[in-house]
Amino acid sequence: MKKTIVLYLLLFSSTLSFAQVTQVCAGNIEIYQNFASTFVAPRNVSVWLPENYYPKKKYAVLYMHDGQMLFDSTKTWNKQEWGVDECITKLFRQGKIKNVIVVGIWNTDNTRHPEYFPQKPYESLSAKEKETVSNSLQKSGISVPFKPFSDNYLKFIVEELKPFIDKTYSTRKEKENTFIAGSSMGGLISMYAMCEYPEVFGGAACISTHWPGTFETSNNPIPNAFINYLKTNLPDSKSHKFYFDFGTGTLDAMYPPLQAKVDEVMQKKGYTNNNWITQKFEGAEHSENAWRVRLHIPFEFLLKK
């Protein structure tokens, strides 16, 4: 059973805002409704706190995209969830991971694709290639002309949300204890966040990473743009961790050959088993239920003591 109360908290602007506090299967979630930003549209932000959260302790922070899909299947559009609270609680009780809180950043109805699509690789495309991308996305119902603004989305996380989290909660602020994770397009933006802000994020979990960018593989310039970007912008392998994975069912069936090209770049840039994992899950589909089954692997990899 979930219990809901209202907790009033003071924000940077010295105006009073509130978080709705919900008790989930493990721990509590504080939901900040319509968290304001000067960079992107307001959206809800969920902050998961573990059982017996104690302000005198210090906690690592894991930022996750698609925040409304992480904790409560009764409120998601497809009645699925990642089960983040149960997974982290189990790993912590087993002594496998450090203290951590999770910040779930909700997506918005109309801006998920342009917010999560890495902007600089897109901007490296020619005008003709951009037209090809727009035409492909239009077939999938995404508004055109397509123009990503993920740089602003990352500014929101780094310049507005993270300072609020670090001020409001008892966190470890350094990159070694700041992580970012997501699936599909959320995997892309997690990769991009690590490359754009290597001084902020020390590890990323990119689950079922949507390397095609669109939903077609033929005549698609996007994967090469991502590969070229990674060749130039991957952060130092000595101080950063990457987790990638993919299934072979439904949408994930597009990913194996593209992930193989990414893996080649990772190896050439000095990443080894100590700081990089790529895993294949035969038959796994592109869904929250599939990601939930294997979520313990990236969590243990990034958050191990």
Secondary structure, DSSP 8 states (H G I E B T S, - for coil): ---EEEEEEE-TTS-EEEEEEEE-SSSEEEEEEEE--SSS--EEEEEEE-TT--TTS-BEEEEESSGGGSS-GGGSTTS----HHHHHHHHHHTT-B--EEEEEE---TTTHHHHHS-HHHHHTS-HHHHHHHHHHHHHTT--SS----HHHHHHIIIIIIHHHHHHHS-B--SGGGEEEEEETHHHHHHHHHHHH-TTT-SEEEEET--TTSSS--TT--HHHHHHHHHHHH---TTS-EEEEEEESSGGGGGSHHHHHHHHHHHHHTT--TTTEEEEEETT--SSHHHHHHHTHHHHHHHHB-
